[in-house]
Amino acid sequence: MNKNRVKKVILSFIAAGALFLALLFSAPLAKGAQNGIQLCLNSLIPSLFIFMALCSFFMETGIGYKMLSFLASPLSRLLHISHSGAAIFCFSLLGGFPVGAKLLADAVKRKEIDQNTAERMLAYCVNCGPAFLISAVSVPIFHNYTIGIIVYCSQVLSALAVAIITARNLKKKNVLPVSRQQDSGAVSFQFIHAVESTIRSMALICALVVIFSAI
């Protein structure tokens, strides 16, 4: 029996065991899934959806580059990334943890940044946004806005530290590509496309939350 066949047999037993456990503990699984759905409806979607849609729209239309033009040059030199990457980094700090990952994936598809740069940036572009830290963490748990601001500022500093550390040994000539100009049609179409892509991303996030809450 070759290794691939052994692997398939083992995976089959694991799958059968998982299915048996799911049937045996169907009630706790349903309760966990229900808690996950409530978490998505009450916390994740309200605190993330608008920011994700707006950030996607800003990047697709090129508005984001103009908004953050005063930060693009210094950040691109400090972190050895393009102006497009600098804008993504800033939006990841403002929009919340899925925003950076989504914008990086979109930028790779538009060929604004390469795959290796996106993978490196993912280490410091997955952050909690100020809205989530304050509305979903600071106020409900600590009943204090100041704690949320302090945690957010510490996160910004840690993200900058990780970005600087990961860029230490890079050569500028290989990591400062010119950002491609945006030209994707009418603004209304770009807005609809941004909302549509945000819905898909939000659905995937909520699905993962429900699955892990159930487990």
PyMOL CGO cylinders between C-alpha atoms (Angstrom):
from pymol import cmd
from pymol.cgo import CYLINDER

trace = [
    CYLINDER, 0.00, 0.00, 0.00, 1.58, 3.29, -1.10, 0.3, 1, 1, 1, 1, 1, 1,
    CYLINDER, 1.58, 3.29, -1.10, 1.72, 6.46, 0.97, 0.3, 1, 1, 1, 1, 1, 1,
    CYLINDER, 1.72, 6.46, 0.97, -1.08, 8.22, -0.95, 0.3, 1, 1, 1, 1, 1, 1,
    CYLINDER, -1.08, 8.22, -0.95, -3.45, 5.32, -0.35, 0.3, 1, 1, 1, 1, 1, 1,
    CYLINDER, -3.45, 5.32, -0.35, -2.56, 5.20, 3.35, 0.3, 1, 1, 1, 1, 1, 1,
    CYLINDER, -2.56, 5.20, 3.35, -3.14, 8.94, 3.56, 0.3, 1, 1, 1, 1, 1, 1,
    CYLINDER, -3.14, 8.94, 3.56, -6.57, 8.60, 1.93, 0.3, 1, 1, 1, 1, 1, 1,
    CYLINDER, -6.57, 8.60, 1.93, -7.55, 5.79, 4.31, 0.3, 1, 1, 1, 1, 1, 1,
    CYLINDER, -7.55, 5.79, 4.31, -6.49, 7.82, 7.35, 0.3, 1, 1, 1, 1, 1, 1,
    CYLINDER, -6.49, 7.82, 7.35, -8.37, 10.88, 6.10, 0.3, 1, 1, 1, 1, 1, 1,
    CYLINDER, -8.37, 10.88, 6.10, -11.44, 8.73, 5.50, 0.3, 1, 1, 1, 1, 1, 1,
    CYLINDER, -11.44, 8.73, 5.50, -11.38, 7.47, 9.09, 0.3, 1, 1, 1, 1, 1, 1,
    CYLINDER, -11.38, 7.47, 9.09, -10.92, 11.02, 10.39, 0.3, 1, 1, 1, 1, 1, 1,
    CYLINDER, -10.92, 11.02, 10.39, -13.83, 12.26, 8.26, 0.3, 1, 1, 1, 1, 1, 1,
    CYLINDER, -13.83, 12.26, 8.26, -16.05, 9.41, 9.43, 0.3, 1, 1, 1, 1, 1, 1,
    CYLINDER, -16.05, 9.41, 9.43, -15.11, 10.12, 13.05, 0.3, 1, 1, 1, 1, 1, 1,
    CYLINDER, -15.11, 10.12, 13.05, -15.83, 13.83, 12.62, 0.3, 1, 1, 1, 1, 1, 1,
    CYLINDER, -15.83, 13.83, 12.62, -19.22, 13.05, 11.08, 0.3, 1, 1, 1, 1, 1, 1,
    CYLINDER, -19.22, 13.05, 11.08, -20.06, 10.66, 13.94, 0.3, 1, 1, 1, 1, 1, 1,
    CYLINDER, -20.06, 10.66, 13.94, -19.09, 13.28, 16.54, 0.3, 1, 1, 1, 1, 1, 1,
    CYLINDER, -19.09, 13.28, 16.54, -21.15, 15.92, 14.72, 0.3, 1, 1, 1, 1, 1, 1,
    CYLINDER, -21.15, 15.92, 14.72, -24.21, 13.66, 14.90, 0.3, 1, 1, 1, 1, 1, 1,
    CYLINDER, -24.21, 13.66, 14.90, -23.51, 12.74, 18.53, 0.3, 1, 1, 1, 1, 1, 1,
    CYLINDER, -23.51, 12.74, 18.53, -23.06, 16.36, 19.65, 0.3, 1, 1, 1, 1, 1, 1,
    CYLINDER, -23.06, 16.36, 19.65, -25.50, 17.99, 17.25, 0.3, 1, 1, 1, 1, 1, 1,
    CYLINDER, -25.50, 17.99, 17.25, -27.17, 20.08, 19.96, 0.3, 1, 1, 1, 1, 1, 1,
    CYLINDER, -27.17, 20.08, 19.96, -23.94, 21.75, 21.24, 0.3, 1, 1, 1, 1, 1, 1,
    CYLINDER, -23.94, 21.75, 21.24, -22.82, 22.28, 17.65, 0.3, 1, 1, 1, 1, 1, 1,
    CYLINDER, -22.82, 22.28, 17.65, -26.09, 24.01, 16.82, 0.3, 1, 1, 1, 1, 1, 1,
    CYLINDER, -26.09, 24.01, 16.82, -25.78, 26.18, 19.92, 0.3, 1, 1, 1, 1, 1, 1,
    CYLINDER, -25.78, 26.18, 19.92, -22.21, 27.12, 19.02, 0.3, 1, 1, 1, 1, 1, 1,
    CYLINDER, -22.21, 27.12, 19.02, -23.22, 27.95, 15.46, 0.3, 1, 1, 1, 1, 1, 1,
    CYLINDER, -23.22, 27.95, 15.46, -26.03, 30.12, 16.80, 0.3, 1, 1, 1, 1, 1, 1,
    CYLINDER, -26.03, 30.12, 16.80, -23.56, 31.98, 19.02, 0.3, 1, 1, 1, 1, 1, 1,
    CYLINDER, -23.56, 31.98, 19.02, -21.28, 32.47, 16.02, 0.3, 1, 1, 1, 1, 1, 1,
    CYLINDER, -21.28, 32.47, 16.02, -24.13, 33.91, 13.95, 0.3, 1, 1, 1, 1, 1, 1,
    CYLINDER, -24.13, 33.91, 13.95, -25.04, 36.31, 16.75, 0.3, 1, 1, 1, 1, 1, 1,
    CYLINDER, -25.04, 36.31, 16.75, -21.41, 37.38, 17.02, 0.3, 1, 1, 1, 1, 1, 1,
    CYLINDER, -21.41, 37.38, 17.02, -21.32, 38.12, 13.30, 0.3, 1, 1, 1, 1, 1, 1,
    CYLINDER, -21.32, 38.12, 13.30, -24.62, 40.04, 13.34, 0.3, 1, 1, 1, 1, 1, 1,
    CYLINDER, -24.62, 40.04, 13.34, -23.98, 42.00, 16.52, 0.3, 1, 1, 1, 1, 1, 1,
    CYLINDER, -23.98, 42.00, 16.52, -20.23, 42.72, 16.31, 0.3, 1, 1, 1, 1, 1, 1,
    CYLINDER, -20.23, 42.72, 16.31, -18.34, 41.74, 13.17, 0.3, 1, 1, 1, 1, 1, 1,
    CYLINDER, -18.34, 41.74, 13.17, -20.65, 42.98, 10.42, 0.3, 1, 1, 1, 1, 1, 1,
    CYLINDER, -20.65, 42.98, 10.42, -21.54, 46.33, 12.07, 0.3, 1, 1, 1, 1, 1, 1,
    CYLINDER, -21.54, 46.33, 12.07, -17.92, 47.13, 12.90, 0.3, 1, 1, 1, 1, 1, 1,
    CYLINDER, -17.92, 47.13, 12.90, -16.26, 45.86, 9.70, 0.3, 1, 1, 1, 1, 1, 1,
    CYLINDER, -16.26, 45.86, 9.70, -18.57, 45.89, 6.68, 0.3, 1, 1, 1, 1, 1, 1,
    CYLINDER, -18.57, 45.89, 6.68, -18.73, 49.65, 6.05, 0.3, 1, 1, 1, 1, 1, 1,
    CYLINDER, -18.73, 49.65, 6.05, -14.97, 50.06, 6.51, 0.3, 1, 1, 1, 1, 1, 1,
    CYLINDER, -14.97, 50.06, 6.51, -14.21, 47.16, 4.17, 0.3, 1, 1, 1, 1, 1, 1,
    CYLINDER, -14.21, 47.16, 4.17, -16.54, 48.47, 1.45, 0.3, 1, 1, 1, 1, 1, 1,
    CYLINDER, -16.54, 48.47, 1.45, -15.21, 52.04, 1.67, 0.3, 1, 1, 1, 1, 1, 1,
    CYLINDER, -15.21, 52.04, 1.67, -11.56, 50.98, 1.70, 0.3, 1, 1, 1, 1, 1, 1,
    CYLINDER, -11.56, 50.98, 1.70, -12.10, 48.74, -1.32, 0.3, 1, 1, 1, 1, 1, 1,
    CYLINDER, -12.10, 48.74, -1.32, -13.87, 51.57, -3.14, 0.3, 1, 1, 1, 1, 1, 1,
    CYLINDER, -13.87, 51.57, -3.14, -11.12, 54.06, -2.32, 0.3, 1, 1, 1, 1, 1, 1,
    CYLINDER, -11.12, 54.06, -2.32, -8.40, 51.72, -3.58, 0.3, 1, 1, 1, 1, 1, 1,
    CYLINDER, -8.40, 51.72, -3.58, -10.26, 50.77, -6.78, 0.3, 1, 1, 1, 1, 1, 1,
    CYLINDER, -10.26, 50.77, -6.78, -10.94, 54.39, -7.75, 0.3, 1, 1, 1, 1, 1, 1,
    CYLINDER, -10.94, 54.39, -7.75, -7.50, 55.67, -6.73, 0.3, 1, 1, 1, 1, 1, 1,
    CYLINDER, -7.50, 55.67, -6.73, -8.99, 58.01, -4.13, 0.3, 1, 1, 1, 1, 1, 1,
    CYLINDER, -8.99, 58.01, -4.13, -7.07, 56.19, -1.42, 0.3, 1, 1, 1, 1, 1, 1,
    CYLINDER, -7.07, 56.19, -1.42, -3.74, 57.14, -2.98, 0.3, 1, 1, 1, 1, 1, 1,
    CYLINDER, -3.74, 57.14, -2.98, -4.69, 60.81, -3.04, 0.3, 1, 1, 1, 1, 1, 1,
    CYLINDER, -4.69, 60.81, -3.04, -6.05, 60.73, 0.52, 0.3, 1, 1, 1, 1, 1, 1,
    CYLINDER, -6.05, 60.73, 0.52, -2.83, 59.26, 1.87, 0.3, 1, 1, 1, 1, 1, 1,
    CYLINDER, -2.83, 59.26, 1.87, -0.36, 60.89, -0.53, 0.3, 1, 1, 1, 1, 1, 1,
    CYLINDER, -0.36, 60.89, -0.53, 1.37, 62.76, 2.32, 0.3, 1, 1, 1, 1, 1, 1,
    CYLINDER, 1.37, 62.76, 2.32, 2.18, 59.41, 3.98, 0.3, 1, 1, 1, 1, 1, 1,
    CYLINDER, 2.18, 59.41, 3.98, 2.91, 57.35, 0.87, 0.3, 1, 1, 1, 1, 1, 1,
    CYLINDER, 2.91, 57.35, 0.87, 6.46, 58.55, 0.20, 0.3, 1, 1, 1, 1, 1, 1,
    CYLINDER, 6.46, 58.55, 0.20, 7.86, 58.34, 3.76, 0.3, 1, 1, 1, 1, 1, 1,
    CYLINDER, 7.86, 58.34, 3.76, 6.18, 54.99, 4.44, 0.3, 1, 1, 1, 1, 1, 1,
    CYLINDER, 6.18, 54.99, 4.44, 7.30, 53.49, 1.13, 0.3, 1, 1, 1, 1, 1, 1,
    CYLINDER, 7.30, 53.49, 1.13, 10.92, 54.38, 1.91, 0.3, 1, 1, 1, 1, 1, 1,
    CYLINDER, 10.92, 54.38, 1.91, 10.76, 53.31, 5.54, 0.3, 1, 1, 1, 1, 1, 1,
    CYLINDER, 10.76, 53.31, 5.54, 8.99, 50.00, 4.91, 0.3, 1, 1, 1, 1, 1, 1,
    CYLINDER, 8.99, 50.00, 4.91, 10.38, 49.29, 1.40, 0.3, 1, 1, 1, 1, 1, 1,
    CYLINDER, 10.38, 49.29, 1.40, 6.97, 49.04, -0.21, 0.3, 1, 1, 1, 1, 1, 1,
    CYLINDER, 6.97, 49.04, -0.21, 5.25, 50.82, -3.08, 0.3, 1, 1, 1, 1, 1, 1,
    CYLINDER, 5.25, 50.82, -3.08, 2.88, 53.78, -2.65, 0.3, 1, 1, 1, 1, 1, 1,
    CYLINDER, 2.88, 53.78, -2.65, 0.04, 51.34, -3.20, 0.3, 1, 1, 1, 1, 1, 1,
    CYLINDER, 0.04, 51.34, -3.20, 1.36, 49.16, -0.37, 0.3, 1, 1, 1, 1, 1, 1,
    CYLINDER, 1.36, 49.16, -0.37, 1.66, 52.20, 1.90, 0.3, 1, 1, 1, 1, 1, 1,
    CYLINDER, 1.66, 52.20, 1.90, -2.00, 53.04, 1.31, 0.3, 1, 1, 1, 1, 1, 1,
    CYLINDER, -2.00, 53.04, 1.31, -3.01, 49.45, 2.06, 0.3, 1, 1, 1, 1, 1, 1,
    CYLINDER, -3.01, 49.45, 2.06, -1.01, 49.53, 5.29, 0.3, 1, 1, 1, 1, 1, 1,
    CYLINDER, -1.01, 49.53, 5.29, -2.79, 52.70, 6.43, 0.3, 1, 1, 1, 1, 1, 1,
    CYLINDER, -2.79, 52.70, 6.43, -6.22, 51.35, 5.56, 0.3, 1, 1, 1, 1, 1, 1,
    CYLINDER, -6.22, 51.35, 5.56, -5.45, 48.11, 7.41, 0.3, 1, 1, 1, 1, 1, 1,
    CYLINDER, -5.45, 48.11, 7.41, -4.93, 50.19, 10.55, 0.3, 1, 1, 1, 1, 1, 1,
    CYLINDER, -4.93, 50.19, 10.55, -8.19, 52.06, 10.03, 0.3, 1, 1, 1, 1, 1, 1,
    CYLINDER, -8.19, 52.06, 10.03, -10.55, 49.39, 8.71, 0.3, 1, 1, 1, 1, 1, 1,
    CYLINDER, -10.55, 49.39, 8.71, -9.87, 46.30, 10.80, 0.3, 1, 1, 1, 1, 1, 1,
    CYLINDER, -9.87, 46.30, 10.80, -8.20, 42.92, 10.46, 0.3, 1, 1, 1, 1, 1, 1,
    CYLINDER, -8.20, 42.92, 10.46, -9.84, 41.62, 7.23, 0.3, 1, 1, 1, 1, 1, 1,
    CYLINDER, -9.84, 41.62, 7.23, -9.36, 44.89, 5.35, 0.3, 1, 1, 1, 1, 1, 1,
    CYLINDER, -9.36, 44.89, 5.35, -5.60, 44.59, 4.92, 0.3, 1, 1, 1, 1, 1, 1,
    CYLINDER, -5.60, 44.59, 4.92, -5.78, 40.99, 3.73, 0.3, 1, 1, 1, 1, 1, 1,
    CYLINDER, -5.78, 40.99, 3.73, -8.57, 41.79, 1.28, 0.3, 1, 1, 1, 1, 1, 1,
    CYLINDER, -8.57, 41.79, 1.28, -6.82, 44.88, -0.13, 0.3, 1, 1, 1, 1, 1, 1,
    CYLINDER, -6.82, 44.88, -0.13, -3.58, 42.95, -0.53, 0.3, 1, 1, 1, 1, 1, 1,
    CYLINDER, -3.58, 42.95, -0.53, -5.37, 40.20, -2.46, 0.3, 1, 1, 1, 1, 1, 1,
    CYLINDER, -5.37, 40.20, -2.46, -7.08, 42.78, -4.67, 0.3, 1, 1, 1, 1, 1, 1,
    CYLINDER, -7.08, 42.78, -4.67, -3.78, 44.59, -5.29, 0.3, 1, 1, 1, 1, 1, 1,
    CYLINDER, -3.78, 44.59, -5.29, -2.10, 41.35, -6.36, 0.3, 1, 1, 1, 1, 1, 1,
    CYLINDER, -2.10, 41.35, -6.36, -4.95, 40.68, -8.81, 0.3, 1, 1, 1, 1, 1, 1,
    CYLINDER, -4.95, 40.68, -8.81, -4.53, 44.19, -10.25, 0.3, 1, 1, 1, 1, 1, 1,
    CYLINDER, -4.53, 44.19, -10.25, -0.74, 43.58, -10.41, 0.3, 1, 1, 1, 1, 1, 1,
    CYLINDER, -0.74, 43.58, -10.41, -0.02, 46.61, -8.25, 0.3, 1, 1, 1, 1, 1, 1,
    CYLINDER, -0.02, 46.61, -8.25, 2.19, 44.57, -5.92, 0.3, 1, 1, 1, 1, 1, 1,
    CYLINDER, 2.19, 44.57, -5.92, 3.81, 41.17, -6.33, 0.3, 1, 1, 1, 1, 1, 1,
    CYLINDER, 3.81, 41.17, -6.33, 2.94, 38.00, -4.43, 0.3, 1, 1, 1, 1, 1, 1,
    CYLINDER, 2.94, 38.00, -4.43, 6.09, 38.00, -2.27, 0.3, 1, 1, 1, 1, 1, 1,
    CYLINDER, 6.09, 38.00, -2.27, 5.53, 41.57, -1.14, 0.3, 1, 1, 1, 1, 1, 1,
    CYLINDER, 5.53, 41.57, -1.14, 1.88, 40.82, -0.32, 0.3, 1, 1, 1, 1, 1, 1,
    CYLINDER, 1.88, 40.82, -0.32, 2.91, 37.81, 1.78, 0.3, 1, 1, 1, 1, 1, 1,
    CYLINDER, 2.91, 37.81, 1.78, 5.44, 39.92, 3.67, 0.3, 1, 1, 1, 1, 1, 1,
    CYLINDER, 5.44, 39.92, 3.67, 2.95, 42.74, 4.24, 0.3, 1, 1, 1, 1, 1, 1,
    CYLINDER, 2.95, 42.74, 4.24, 0.35, 40.29, 5.53, 0.3, 1, 1, 1, 1, 1, 1,
    CYLINDER, 0.35, 40.29, 5.53, 2.44, 40.00, 8.71, 0.3, 1, 1, 1, 1, 1, 1,
    CYLINDER, 2.44, 40.00, 8.71, 1.64, 43.61, 9.65, 0.3, 1, 1, 1, 1, 1, 1,
    CYLINDER, 1.64, 43.61, 9.65, -1.51, 44.45, 7.69, 0.3, 1, 1, 1, 1, 1, 1,
    CYLINDER, -1.51, 44.45, 7.69, -3.85, 42.25, 9.73, 0.3, 1, 1, 1, 1, 1, 1,
    CYLINDER, -3.85, 42.25, 9.73, -4.88, 44.60, 12.54, 0.3, 1, 1, 1, 1, 1, 1,
    CYLINDER, -4.88, 44.60, 12.54, -7.94, 45.48, 14.59, 0.3, 1, 1, 1, 1, 1, 1,
    CYLINDER, -7.94, 45.48, 14.59, -9.59, 48.74, 13.57, 0.3, 1, 1, 1, 1, 1, 1,
    CYLINDER, -9.59, 48.74, 13.57, -10.34, 51.49, 16.09, 0.3, 1, 1, 1, 1, 1, 1,
    CYLINDER, -10.34, 51.49, 16.09, -14.10, 51.01, 15.67, 0.3, 1, 1, 1, 1, 1, 1,
    CYLINDER, -14.10, 51.01, 15.67, -13.89, 47.33, 16.64, 0.3, 1, 1, 1, 1, 1, 1,
    CYLINDER, -13.89, 47.33, 16.64, -11.50, 47.90, 19.56, 0.3, 1, 1, 1, 1, 1, 1,
    CYLINDER, -11.50, 47.90, 19.56, -13.67, 50.67, 20.99, 0.3, 1, 1, 1, 1, 1, 1,
    CYLINDER, -13.67, 50.67, 20.99, -17.23, 49.51, 20.19, 0.3, 1, 1, 1, 1, 1, 1,
    CYLINDER, -17.23, 49.51, 20.19, -16.75, 45.74, 20.54, 0.3, 1, 1, 1, 1, 1, 1,
    CYLINDER, -16.75, 45.74, 20.54, -13.97, 45.49, 23.14, 0.3, 1, 1, 1, 1, 1, 1,
    CYLINDER, -13.97, 45.49, 23.14, -13.32, 48.61, 25.18, 0.3, 1, 1, 1, 1, 1, 1,
    CYLINDER, -13.32, 48.61, 25.18, -16.87, 49.76, 25.91, 0.3, 1, 1, 1, 1, 1, 1,
    CYLINDER, -16.87, 49.76, 25.91, -18.62, 46.36, 26.44, 0.3, 1, 1, 1, 1, 1, 1,
    CYLINDER, -18.62, 46.36, 26.44, -15.79, 44.87, 28.52, 0.3, 1, 1, 1, 1, 1, 1,
    CYLINDER, -15.79, 44.87, 28.52, -14.04, 47.77, 30.27, 0.3, 1, 1, 1, 1, 1, 1,
    CYLINDER, -14.04, 47.77, 30.27, -16.70, 50.50, 29.91, 0.3, 1, 1, 1, 1, 1, 1,
    CYLINDER, -16.70, 50.50, 29.91, -13.89, 52.88, 29.02, 0.3, 1, 1, 1, 1, 1, 1,
    CYLINDER, -13.89, 52.88, 29.02, -13.04, 54.52, 25.69, 0.3, 1, 1, 1, 1, 1, 1,
    CYLINDER, -13.04, 54.52, 25.69, -9.52, 55.39, 26.80, 0.3, 1, 1, 1, 1, 1, 1,
    CYLINDER, -9.52, 55.39, 26.80, -8.47, 51.75, 27.11, 0.3, 1, 1, 1, 1, 1, 1,
    CYLINDER, -8.47, 51.75, 27.11, -9.50, 51.11, 23.52, 0.3, 1, 1, 1, 1, 1, 1,
    CYLINDER, -9.50, 51.11, 23.52, -7.45, 54.09, 22.31, 0.3, 1, 1, 1, 1, 1, 1,
    CYLINDER, -7.45, 54.09, 22.31, -4.41, 52.91, 24.27, 0.3, 1, 1, 1, 1, 1, 1,
    CYLINDER, -4.41, 52.91, 24.27, -4.70, 49.38, 22.86, 0.3, 1, 1, 1, 1, 1, 1,
    CYLINDER, -4.70, 49.38, 22.86, -5.11, 50.75, 19.35, 0.3, 1, 1, 1, 1, 1, 1,
    CYLINDER, -5.11, 50.75, 19.35, -2.03, 52.98, 19.63, 0.3, 1, 1, 1, 1, 1, 1,
    CYLINDER, -2.03, 52.98, 19.63, 0.03, 50.06, 20.92, 0.3, 1, 1, 1, 1, 1, 1,
    CYLINDER, 0.03, 50.06, 20.92, -1.15, 47.99, 17.97, 0.3, 1, 1, 1, 1, 1, 1,
    CYLINDER, -1.15, 47.99, 17.97, -0.08, 50.71, 15.52, 0.3, 1, 1, 1, 1, 1, 1,
    CYLINDER, -0.08, 50.71, 15.52, 3.39, 50.79, 17.07, 0.3, 1, 1, 1, 1, 1, 1,
    CYLINDER, 3.39, 50.79, 17.07, 3.69, 47.00, 16.98, 0.3, 1, 1, 1, 1, 1, 1,
    CYLINDER, 3.69, 47.00, 16.98, 2.61, 46.88, 13.32, 0.3, 1, 1, 1, 1, 1, 1,
    CYLINDER, 2.61, 46.88, 13.32, 5.21, 49.51, 12.44, 0.3, 1, 1, 1, 1, 1, 1,
    CYLINDER, 5.21, 49.51, 12.44, 7.86, 47.56, 14.33, 0.3, 1, 1, 1, 1, 1, 1,
    CYLINDER, 7.86, 47.56, 14.33, 7.04, 44.34, 12.48, 0.3, 1, 1, 1, 1, 1, 1,
    CYLINDER, 7.04, 44.34, 12.48, 7.01, 46.19, 9.15, 0.3, 1, 1, 1, 1, 1, 1,
    CYLINDER, 7.01, 46.19, 9.15, 10.43, 47.73, 9.78, 0.3, 1, 1, 1, 1, 1, 1,
    CYLINDER, 10.43, 47.73, 9.78, 11.93, 44.43, 10.96, 0.3, 1, 1, 1, 1, 1, 1,
    CYLINDER, 11.93, 44.43, 10.96, 10.66, 42.49, 7.93, 0.3, 1, 1, 1, 1, 1, 1,
    CYLINDER, 10.66, 42.49, 7.93, 12.00, 45.17, 5.57, 0.3, 1, 1, 1, 1, 1, 1,
    CYLINDER, 12.00, 45.17, 5.57, 15.51, 45.38, 7.05, 0.3, 1, 1, 1, 1, 1, 1,
    CYLINDER, 15.51, 45.38, 7.05, 17.33, 43.19, 4.54, 0.3, 1, 1, 1, 1, 1, 1,
    CYLINDER, 17.33, 43.19, 4.54, 15.44, 44.21, 1.42, 0.3, 1, 1, 1, 1, 1, 1,
    CYLINDER, 15.44, 44.21, 1.42, 16.96, 46.19, -1.42, 0.3, 1, 1, 1, 1, 1, 1,
    CYLINDER, 16.96, 46.19, -1.42, 15.03, 49.27, -2.45, 0.3, 1, 1, 1, 1, 1, 1,
    CYLINDER, 15.03, 49.27, -2.45, 15.39, 48.64, -6.15, 0.3, 1, 1, 1, 1, 1, 1,
    CYLINDER, 15.39, 48.64, -6.15, 13.43, 45.38, -5.80, 0.3, 1, 1, 1, 1, 1, 1,
    CYLINDER, 13.43, 45.38, -5.80, 10.64, 46.58, -3.55, 0.3, 1, 1, 1, 1, 1, 1,
    CYLINDER, 10.64, 46.58, -3.55, 9.51, 49.98, -4.78, 0.3, 1, 1, 1, 1, 1, 1,
    CYLINDER, 9.51, 49.98, -4.78, 7.50, 49.27, -7.93, 0.3, 1, 1, 1, 1, 1, 1,
    CYLINDER, 7.50, 49.27, -7.93, 5.48, 52.04, -9.51, 0.3, 1, 1, 1, 1, 1, 1,
    CYLINDER, 5.48, 52.04, -9.51, 1.79, 51.85, -8.63, 0.3, 1, 1, 1, 1, 1, 1,
    CYLINDER, 1.79, 51.85, -8.63, -0.46, 51.19, -11.60, 0.3, 1, 1, 1, 1, 1, 1,
    CYLINDER, -0.46, 51.19, -11.60, -3.01, 53.90, -12.32, 0.3, 1, 1, 1, 1, 1, 1,
    CYLINDER, -3.01, 53.90, -12.32, -6.62, 53.00, -11.72, 0.3, 1, 1, 1, 1, 1, 1,
    CYLINDER, -6.62, 53.00, -11.72, -8.91, 52.93, -14.75, 0.3, 1, 1, 1, 1, 1, 1,
    CYLINDER, -8.91, 52.93, -14.75, -11.78, 50.54, -14.15, 0.3, 1, 1, 1, 1, 1, 1,
    CYLINDER, -11.78, 50.54, -14.15, -14.74, 52.41, -15.63, 0.3, 1, 1, 1, 1, 1, 1,
    CYLINDER, -14.74, 52.41, -15.63, -17.49, 54.47, -14.07, 0.3, 1, 1, 1, 1, 1, 1,
    CYLINDER, -17.49, 54.47, -14.07, -17.40, 55.34, -10.39, 0.3, 1, 1, 1, 1, 1, 1,
    CYLINDER, -17.40, 55.34, -10.39, -20.84, 53.76, -9.90, 0.3, 1, 1, 1, 1, 1, 1,
    CYLINDER, -20.84, 53.76, -9.90, -19.57, 50.47, -11.30, 0.3, 1, 1, 1, 1, 1, 1,
    CYLINDER, -19.57, 50.47, -11.30, -16.51, 50.61, -9.06, 0.3, 1, 1, 1, 1, 1, 1,
    CYLINDER, -16.51, 50.61, -9.06, -18.70, 51.24, -6.02, 0.3, 1, 1, 1, 1, 1, 1,
    CYLINDER, -18.70, 51.24, -6.02, -20.97, 48.29, -6.83, 0.3, 1, 1, 1, 1, 1, 1,
    CYLINDER, -20.97, 48.29, -6.83, -17.94, 46.06, -7.43, 0.3, 1, 1, 1, 1, 1, 1,
    CYLINDER, -17.94, 46.06, -7.43, -16.41, 47.14, -4.10, 0.3, 1, 1, 1, 1, 1, 1,
    CYLINDER, -16.41, 47.14, -4.10, -19.62, 46.34, -2.23, 0.3, 1, 1, 1, 1, 1, 1,
    CYLINDER, -19.62, 46.34, -2.23, -19.97, 43.01, -4.04, 0.3, 1, 1, 1, 1, 1, 1,
    CYLINDER, -19.97, 43.01, -4.04, -16.42, 41.94, -3.22, 0.3, 1, 1, 1, 1, 1, 1,
    CYLINDER, -16.42, 41.94, -3.22, -16.91, 43.04, 0.39, 0.3, 1, 1, 1, 1, 1, 1,
    CYLINDER, -16.91, 43.04, 0.39, -20.03, 40.88, 0.67, 0.3, 1, 1, 1, 1, 1, 1,
    CYLINDER, -20.03, 40.88, 0.67, -18.04, 37.84, -0.49, 0.3, 1, 1, 1, 1, 1, 1,
    CYLINDER, -18.04, 37.84, -0.49, -15.21, 38.56, 1.95, 0.3, 1, 1, 1, 1, 1, 1,
    CYLINDER, -15.21, 38.56, 1.95, -17.62, 39.19, 4.83, 0.3, 1, 1, 1, 1, 1, 1,
    CYLINDER, -17.62, 39.19, 4.83, -19.52, 35.99, 4.07, 0.3, 1, 1, 1, 1, 1, 1,
    CYLINDER, -19.52, 35.99, 4.07, -16.28, 33.98, 4.19, 0.3, 1, 1, 1, 1, 1, 1,
    CYLINDER, -16.28, 33.98, 4.19, -15.26, 35.57, 7.51, 0.3, 1, 1, 1, 1, 1, 1,
    CYLINDER, -15.26, 35.57, 7.51, -18.67, 34.93, 9.07, 0.3, 1, 1, 1, 1, 1, 1,
    CYLINDER, -18.67, 34.93, 9.07, -18.69, 31.33, 7.79, 0.3, 1, 1, 1, 1, 1, 1,
    CYLINDER, -18.69, 31.33, 7.79, -15.33, 30.67, 9.47, 0.3, 1, 1, 1, 1, 1, 1,
    CYLINDER, -15.33, 30.67, 9.47, -16.56, 32.30, 12.70, 0.3, 1, 1, 1, 1, 1, 1,
    CYLINDER, -16.56, 32.30, 12.70, -19.67, 30.09, 12.71, 0.3, 1, 1, 1, 1, 1, 1,
    CYLINDER, -19.67, 30.09, 12.71, -17.66, 26.92, 12.06, 0.3, 1, 1, 1, 1, 1, 1,
    CYLINDER, -17.66, 26.92, 12.06, -15.12, 27.59, 14.81, 0.3, 1, 1, 1, 1, 1, 1,
    CYLINDER, -15.12, 27.59, 14.81, -17.82, 28.71, 17.23, 0.3, 1, 1, 1, 1, 1, 1,
    CYLINDER, -17.82, 28.71, 17.23, -19.66, 25.45, 16.61, 0.3, 1, 1, 1, 1, 1, 1,
    CYLINDER, -19.66, 25.45, 16.61, -16.52, 23.37, 17.09, 0.3, 1, 1, 1, 1, 1, 1,
]
cmd.load_cgo(trace, "trace")
